[in-house]
């Protein structure tokens, strides 16, 4: 019997339909809980017009509204403000979102929220060469990617790429037009694959992490130079950069869990003099 997998809700993906931020008229709108303020009456068309955030928690739940009411642009991002993979000196998602250039997303259709190459670029997965590869004796995402690709893209008869690369970690912006360039049946197939695959959540999530950019129309290797990415995506154009990094933007942390007290306290319990807003 099929059971719901934690990855189904934890992935910040289109399939989950967890829309954390929407963009209208060139502005970010934070989604807020409902309150008791009276709302004007809306047309009776079977939809809840007073709901700012809808989470599809089961596959039986009606999510047909998403086809009609998708905003112009969507941002998919993890729930935690501070996380090791956020492309910011303090690993802070807030300046990432504040600096994000909507005009670039509207032009590109898809934009990664991470520009630094470390983890993901320039050649993270070689599906044919890596097939069957294990990590510490256990299956790895690289080792299962080729088979998963054929299962996900079976109706498209798309040949498996020689190389797959994109900067991690499943945080990106995408436009309504890009999402709708695929039929709904594709997203249903991706969802059903997540529910039915025998792969562990850590593997199925990793497969999709390196598939979203392809699903949304980019080449299998999507690794723009760090300088180009920071400038076009965030308007940060005056940094000294190598091909895969820019000075002062991101340092791979020693651990994947930030220490208690971050961002004011570091790993050695030192004061960090963080001056950004909190709360």
N, C-alpha and C positions, 0 to 999 in steps of 0.2 A: 504494500500500500504506500502511495506517495505521501510524504510529509513535507511541510513547509521547511525550507532551509533558512538559517540565519542570514546567509548571504543575500537572500531575496530582499531583505529589508535593509541590510547594511550597505549595499552598494549604492552610491549616489548616481543612479543611472536612470535612463529614460524608462526602462522596463518597470522599475519600482514606482515611478511616477511620484517621487518625493521632490516636489519643487520647493526649494528653500528660498530662492529669490527670483523675482521676475523683473523684467525691464519694460517700461512703457514710456514712450515719448522721450527716449534718451536718458531716463533716470532710473536708478535702482529703487524698488519699493520693497521694504522689509515686510514680510507677511506676519500679521499680528493675530493673536487669538480673538475669537468672537467676544463681544461684550453685550451689555444689555441695551445699548443705544438703539432706538427705533430706526429701522431701515425703510426707505421708500419701497413701495410695492414694485415688483418686477413682473415681466410677462410670465404667464403660467405655461412653461414649456417642459416641465418635468425635471428641471435642473435647480440646484440650490445656488442662487446667485449671491447669497450672503456668506459663503464659505471662502475664506482666503487661502486655506491650506487643506488639501485633501490627501490622505495617505491611503493608497490601495494596499490593505494589509493581507488580503487573500485573493486568490485567482478568481473567486466567484463574485467578488465585488464589482459593481458596475462602474467602469471607468470610461464609458463612451463619451463623457463630456470632454475628455482631453482632445478629441478630434476636432471639436468645434471651438473650444475656448483656449487653445494654446496661445500664450503671449508671443509677441514678436521675437523676443530673445529669452533664452533660459540659461541659468547658471547651475551646474551640478557640482556640489561641493560637500565635503564631509561635515558632520555636525559640529565638531570641535573647532573652536576658533584657533587654538594653538596646537600645531601638530608638526612633527619632525620634517614632513615632506613639503610644507608650505614654502613657496619660493620667496622668502623674505628674511632679512638678517635676524629677526626675532621669531621666525617661524609663525608669523601672525597672518591670518587670512584677511583681517580687516583692511590693511593698506592695499593688499592684493585686489580686493573688490573695489575699493575706492579709486584706485588708479586704472582699473580695467577700462579700456577704450571700446565703447560700444560700437563706434563707427568702424573699427577694425573687424569686429565680429560680424557686423552686417555685411561687410565686403567679403570676408573669408568664408562665412557660413559655419565654421567650426574654429575654435581657438583654445589651445591648451592653456591652463592657468600656471603652468610651470615651464620656464625657459631653459634652466640649467640642464646640462646633458647628463650629469651623474645620476645613474640608475635609469636606464631606458634607451639611451642613445650612445653611439651611432648605430649599433647592430646588436640589439638585445637578444633576439631569438632568430635562429636559423632552423625553421621547422623541419626540413628534411634531414639535415645533418644532426640535429639535436633529438630526433625521434627516439624515444625509449630511454633518454638520459635520466639518471636518478641523482638525487641529492641526499647524501648520507644514507643511502640505501632505500630511500623512499622516492616515489614518482615526483617529478618536477614539472613546473608549468612548461618549461622548454620541451620536455620530453613528451608531453601530451598535446601540445599545441596543434600539430599537424592533424591528428585524428579529430580534435575538437573543431578545427576549422571546417573539415568536411561535413561534420554534423550541423554546424551553425549555418553554413553557406550552401547546403546541399541543393537547394532549388536554383541557385544562381550558376552552378557549374563553374565557379570561379577557381582557377588554379591556385594552389597554396603558394604564397609568396616565398621567394628564396630567403629574404631577410625581412624581419618585422622589427620596427623600432619607433618609439615615441617616449618622450620624457614622462615618467610616472606621475601621478598616481590616481588616475580616474577622476580628475577635477578639470572641468572644461566648460566653455560656453558653446551654445549651438543655437542656430536660428530655427524658427518655425518652418521656413521653407526647406531647410536641410532635413529636418525630421520628416516632413511630409513628402520628401523626394522618394522615400521608401513606402511601400504599402504597409498597412497595419498588420497584415499577415506575417511580415518579417519579424516584427516586434513580438508577436504572439509566439512565433517559433523560438526566438531567443529566450523568452520567458519560460516556455515549456522545457527547453533544453536545461535551463538552470534547475528546474524542479525535478527533472528526471535523470540527469547525469549521475553516474555512480562516483564521479570525482568528488574529493573532499572540497569543502567550501573554499579553502585557501587556494586550490588549484583552479576551480571554475571561475572564481573572482579574478584571478591573475590572467586567465585566458581572455576574459572580457576587458580587463584593463588594457591589454595590448590589441584590442579589436575595435574599440569605440571610434578611433580616428578613421579607421578603414570603413566602418559602418556609415560614418558621416561624411564620406566622400574624399578623404585624403589618401595619398599614396601610402603603401605599406610602411615605407620609411619616411616618417614625418619628423625631421630634425632640423628645423631652420636654425641658422646660427644664433647664438645667444644675443649678440648685438642687435640683429634684426628683430628677434622675438621681443626683447625688452622694449625696444623702441616702438614697434608697431602695436604691441599688445598693451603696454603700460605707459608709454610716453617717456620712458627712461632712455635717453639717447646719448648721454654724454659720459658714459662709463668706459673705462679701459677694459677691453674684452679679448679673450681668446675665442676660438671657434665655439667652445661649449660652455663658457662661463664668463661672467663679468665681475670685476673687482667689487668686493663689499656686498654682493647681493645674496649669496648663499654659501654656507659651509655645511658639508655633510656632518651631522652630529654624531657623537660617540655611541649613542643609544637611540633606539626607536621610540622610547618613552621619555618625554620631557620630565625633568625633576619636579618634585613638589615645590610650590612657590614660584615656578616659572610664570611670567618672564622677569620677575624681580630678583629671583634667586637662581643661580646657575648650578651646574653639576657638582662643583666643589663647595657649595654652600656660600659662594661669594655673592655680594651685592652686584647687580648688573646695571643699576642706574637707568632702568627702563622708564621712559618719559611719556609713553603713549597712553591713551585712555583705557580704563578698565571698567568693567561693570556694565 
